[in-house]
Every structure is written in C-alpha cells, then in structure tokens.
Amino acid sequence: MKKAIALVLVISLAIFMLFSVSGCFNLGQKVAEKVTEKAVEKAIESEGGEAEVDIGEEGVSIKTDEGEMTIGEGAELPDDFPKVVPVHPDIEISSSWKSVENGKENFSISGMTSDSREKIFNWYKDELGGWEIEGEFTSESGGESTSTISANDGTYSVVVLIMESDEGTVVTLAVSEM
C-alpha cells in the first residue's frame, strides 16, 4: 500500500503544481485541489485503506490508519512527536510524517534554516550529549557539505542529516521508537 500512496502522491503533486504554476489560480486551483484529493483518497481505498487528504495553499496533508504526512508551508511536528528528541528552533519545517510499524512509532521532519551546517551539527552534538552517539560523518563535495549524526537514548533512535548548499541548510531528522 505504501508504494501506491507514494506513486499517487507524486502524480497528484505534479498535477497540483501544474495548475498552480500555470497561472490557473482561484477556480482552476480549487478544482485541481479537489480532484487531486479525491484521486489520492481513491488510490488508498483501492489498496484497502482509508485516507483523509487535504490540499491547500500552504501544502498537502494525508492521514491514513498507518500514519500521517504533511508537505508544504503548513508542515509542523507530527502528532505525538517525542518531546525528548531535540528539534533545532531555527528550522522552518517543510515536510513531516508519522507512521506506526509493528506497534512502534516512526517520525520524520525536514526543513530549511539559514544557519550553517557546522552550527546545526554542533547544536545537535550538544543536545544529544546525554544520548549514546552511534556515529558521526561529515563530507564536502562540489560546494556542498553534508553531516550526519546518529544517536539513541534507549527508547528512540535518531538520525540527523544536515546538508548545506548555496540555497541554505536542509535538516532532516528521522526518529524511530526502539
């Protein structure tokens, strides 16, 4: 079912973006939103699930019995995001999701900040100081810098991916219940 959801989401977002970019705002955009919402909901139903899809000016939100996903300006921390997991305060979240697999919760957020990769990396190293650090990695190639840090506190496993380019710094945080 997850493959069907991903495929329909990509196709639907492409349709939505086509209408949005083509200048067919107002009526055309509203029609595109409703058609896309229904297409995603039907695709999920055909796989035996139920979904609530909401497409608006700020982004896309999909809620199923397996979890939820938000993409766009309206994205925020998923429901029940663990309070013990640090989230850098200067990250503007652009996507988030939550799922439950084998009774364990999984979360992910991604967003941008104007802070440097090094500043974000050092902040996470400090914030995860009481956790067991499982690995750290930094590389630079083609004008882009990437750092990762993975840690666990015995309850949650966290992987932080930080990528800096000329456009800014993208931070992705993946959290899994152990």
DAGI-V209814 format. One record per residue. SS is DSSP state (hx for helix, st for strand, lp for the rest). OMEGA is omega as a letter, one per 40 degrees, with the letter a starting at -180 (999 if undefined). D_LAST is the distance of its C-alpha to the last C-alpha in Angstrom with 1 decimal. Layout:
ss->(SS,SS)
omega->(OMEGA,OMEGA)
d_last->(D_LAST,D_LAST)
//
This chain:
ss->(lp,hx,hx,hx,hx,hx,hx,hx,hx,hx,hx,hx,hx,hx,hx,hx,hx,hx,hx,hx,hx,lp,lp,lp,lp,hx,hx,hx,hx,hx,hx,hx,hx,hx,hx,hx,hx,hx,hx,hx,hx,hx,hx,hx,hx,hx,lp,lp,lp,lp,st,st,st,st,st,st,lp,lp,st,st,st,st,st,st,lp,lp,st,st,st,st,st,st,lp,lp,lp,lp,lp,lp,lp,lp,lp,lp,lp,lp,lp,lp,lp,lp,lp,lp,lp,st,st,st,st,st,st,st,st,st,st,lp,lp,st,st,st,st,st,st,st,st,st,st,lp,lp,lp,hx,hx,hx,hx,hx,hx,hx,hx,hx,hx,hx,lp,lp,lp,lp,st,st,st,st,st,st,st,st,st,st,lp,lp,st,st,st,st,st,st,st,st,st,lp,lp,lp,st,st,st,st,st,st,st,st,st,st,lp,lp,st,st,st,st,st,st,st,st,st,st,lp)
omega->(a,i,i,i,a,a,a,i,i,i,a,i,i,i,a,a,i,i,a,a,a,i,i,a,i,a,a,a,i,i,i,i,a,i,a,i,a,a,i,i,i,i,i,i,a,i,i,a,i,a,i,a,i,i,i,a,a,i,a,i,i,i,i,i,i,a,a,a,i,i,i,a,a,a,i,i,i,i,i,i,a,a,a,a,a,i,a,a,a,i,i,a,i,i,i,i,i,i,i,a,a,i,a,a,i,a,i,i,i,a,a,i,i,i,a,i,a,i,i,i,a,i,i,i,i,a,i,a,i,i,i,i,a,i,i,a,i,i,i,a,i,i,i,i,i,i,i,i,i,a,i,i,a,i,a,i,a,i,i,i,a,a,i,i,i,a,a,a,i,i,i,a,i,a,i,i,a,999)
d_last->(23.7,21.5,24.3,27.0,25.4,25.0,28.6,30.1,28.4,29.9,33.3,33.3,32.5,35.3,37.7,36.8,37.3,40.6,42.0,40.8,42.2,45.4,46.7,46.5,44.9,45.8,46.8,45.5,42.2,41.8,42.8,40.3,37.5,38.3,38.9,35.6,33.7,35.4,34.8,31.0,31.0,33.3,31.2,28.1,30.2,31.7,28.2,27.9,26.0,27.2,26.9,28.3,29.4,31.0,32.7,34.6,36.1,32.9,30.6,28.9,26.4,25.0,23.3,22.5,20.9,17.9,17.5,19.7,21.1,23.6,25.7,28.6,30.1,28.8,25.1,23.0,19.5,18.0,18.1,15.5,14.3,12.5,15.4,13.8,13.3,16.8,18.9,22.2,25.0,27.3,25.3,26.9,24.3,25.6,22.8,19.6,17.5,14.9,13.7,12.0,11.2,10.9,10.4,7.3,8.7,9.4,12.2,14.8,18.0,21.0,24.2,27.2,28.7,31.9,30.4,30.4,27.5,28.2,28.1,24.8,23.2,24.7,23.5,19.9,20.4,21.9,19.4,16.4,18.7,16.9,13.6,13.3,14.9,14.0,16.9,19.7,22.2,25.4,28.1,31.2,33.2,35.9,35.8,32.0,29.5,25.8,23.1,19.4,17.1,13.4,11.6,8.6,9.2,7.0,5.3,5.3,6.4,10.0,12.9,16.3,19.2,22.7,25.9,29.3,32.5,35.8,34.5,31.9,28.4,25.5,22.1,19.0,15.6,12.5,9.3,6.1,3.8,0.0)
//
